Amino acid sequence: MRIGTVELANNLIMAPMAGITDQPFRRLAREGGAGLVCTEMISATALVRRDDKTLKIMSLAADEHPVSVQIFGSEPAIMAEAAQIAADGGADIVDINFGCPVRKIVKSGAGVKLIENEARMTAIMEAVVGRVTVPVTIKIRIGREADENVAPHIVKRAAASGIAQVTVHGRSAVNFHKGLPDLEAVAAAVRAAPMQVIGNGGIIDELTAKDFLDKTNCAGLMVGRGAIGDPALFRRISHYLSTGEMMQAPTREQRIDCLKKHARMAADHYGERRGVILLRKVMPYYLKGLPNASRIRNEFNQIETLLALDAVLEKIGESPYFINDAGDRGYYENE
Ligand SMILES: Cc1cc2nc3c(=O)[nH]c(=O)nc-3n(C[C@H](O)[C@H](O)[C@H](O)COP(=O)(O)O)c2cc1C
């Protein structure tokens, strides 16, 4: 798939997720088969201020390209300046966040608030497209309220403003990330769009991916939470879409190995203590379905070193602390 001038190995994109899709995670997702990864949303104002923490969020590794940097804000000139900084920092694509429903963001006039302010939204898109030479994409929701679908209208507006691609998250802002996506609403956006539309929402495995594509006819898929703790999901989906065959899901050992690798990458990127502490956010996903996962999680929340992390992971498989999937789960605390 191509986005403007950028060629992707497939049509599967890792969703931007604040606090999750940091550099270690993006590198794992690329290794796991994502055709494109995306930074978490970055404040345009903070970027323009050259805030250190923000610049660190935007630091891109050589092995994660192609990568898209997502920015949010409400001022066209600041968004354009931030886009330029992102492109100078190595972004292959700049993505604009028009979908975030978080109160603080909406109150500042950014994120999903902009889908009801067409003039400002258009001004932002035109300012950013006019400023950078890399392709510019946007990510939207189908609306702010339930049963609303503004996506067919926005995709046309976006095309007229020079936007290369639109990702449509098939949920309204009121639903945050809950419930099933409205695939008919996404399909309506695909039918109306003069350019490629990427579908997002609720894709957790090969079958939900295929169903999303079949029902919407979108050009590609963006996967969020389904890939946390399972970055190789992209490879399995891609294999299934091209061959119709399912690859084996990762074993418990493979998941634990991936968690260890993730921890080491986080330690390299942030320093050991901070890296291990930040990993607490994604650990529950790696441990999902394991017997006693909540007890392991509690232990993880105390640890601050890689050595301590390995020691906790060593216990997995030991009886009676952990049992195999076919074991007598009733005796143990289960998730
Ligand atoms: C913890 C978390 C953080 C998120 N942060 C962002 C973000 O920074 N930018 C954005 O456009 N969407 C963000 N999203 C929304 C996701 O990109 C995606 O649209 C949503 O999770 C639906 O996809 P899924 O059902 O595959 O998870 C976030 C979602 C979650 C769960």
PDBQT file of the ligand as one rigid body, heavy atoms in Angstrom, charges set to zero:
ROOT
HETATM    1  C1  LIG A 401      -4.633   3.866  25.902  1.00  0.00    +0.000 C 
HETATM    2  C2  LIG A 401      -5.064   4.446  24.578  1.00  0.00    +0.000 A 
HETATM    3  C3  LIG A 401      -4.456   5.594  24.117  1.00  0.00    +0.000 A 
HETATM    4  C4  LIG A 401      -4.846   6.152  22.888  1.00  0.00    +0.000 A 
HETATM    5  N1  LIG A 401      -4.189   7.244  22.414  1.00  0.00    +0.000 NA
HETATM    6  C5  LIG A 401      -4.476   7.717  21.171  1.00  0.00    +0.000 A 
HETATM    7  C6  LIG A 401      -3.707   8.759  20.590  1.00  0.00    +0.000 A 
HETATM    8  O1  LIG A 401      -2.733   9.250  21.165  1.00  0.00    +0.000 OA
HETATM    9  N2  LIG A 401      -4.085   9.197  19.351  1.00  0.00    +0.000 N 
HETATM   10  C7  LIG A 401      -5.155   8.660  18.668  1.00  0.00    +0.000 A 
HETATM   11  O2  LIG A 401      -5.447   9.089  17.542  1.00  0.00    +0.000 OA
HETATM   12  N3  LIG A 401      -5.867   7.652  19.190  1.00  0.00    +0.000 NA
HETATM   13  C8  LIG A 401      -5.548   7.163  20.416  1.00  0.00    +0.000 A 
HETATM   14  N4  LIG A 401      -6.238   6.095  20.907  1.00  0.00    +0.000 N 
HETATM   15  C9  LIG A 401      -7.261   5.450  20.077  1.00  0.00    +0.000 C 
HETATM   16  C10 LIG A 401      -6.630   4.318  19.244  1.00  0.00    +0.000 C 
HETATM   17  O3  LIG A 401      -5.725   4.822  18.294  1.00  0.00    +0.000 OA
HETATM   18  C11 LIG A 401      -7.721   3.515  18.523  1.00  0.00    +0.000 C 
HETATM   19  O4  LIG A 401      -8.434   4.402  17.695  1.00  0.00    +0.000 OA
HETATM   20  C12 LIG A 401      -8.683   2.860  19.482  1.00  0.00    +0.000 C 
HETATM   21  O5  LIG A 401      -7.994   2.169  20.507  1.00  0.00    +0.000 OA
HETATM   22  C13 LIG A 401      -9.602   1.881  18.745  1.00  0.00    +0.000 C 
HETATM   23  O6  LIG A 401      -8.863   0.832  18.174  1.00  0.00    +0.000 OA
HETATM   24  P1  LIG A 401      -8.865  -0.639  18.857  1.00  0.00    +0.000 P 
HETATM   25  O7  LIG A 401     -10.309  -1.004  19.077  1.00  0.00    +0.000 OA
HETATM   26  O8  LIG A 401      -8.148  -1.501  17.857  1.00  0.00    +0.000 OA
HETATM   27  O9  LIG A 401      -8.116  -0.523  20.156  1.00  0.00    +0.000 OA
HETATM   28  C14 LIG A 401      -5.886   5.547  22.133  1.00  0.00    +0.000 A 
HETATM   29  C15 LIG A 401      -6.497   4.401  22.629  1.00  0.00    +0.000 A 
HETATM   30  C16 LIG A 401      -6.105   3.835  23.826  1.00  0.00    +0.000 A 
HETATM   31  C17 LIG A 401      -6.779   2.583  24.306  1.00  0.00    +0.000 C 
ENDROOT
TORSDOF 0
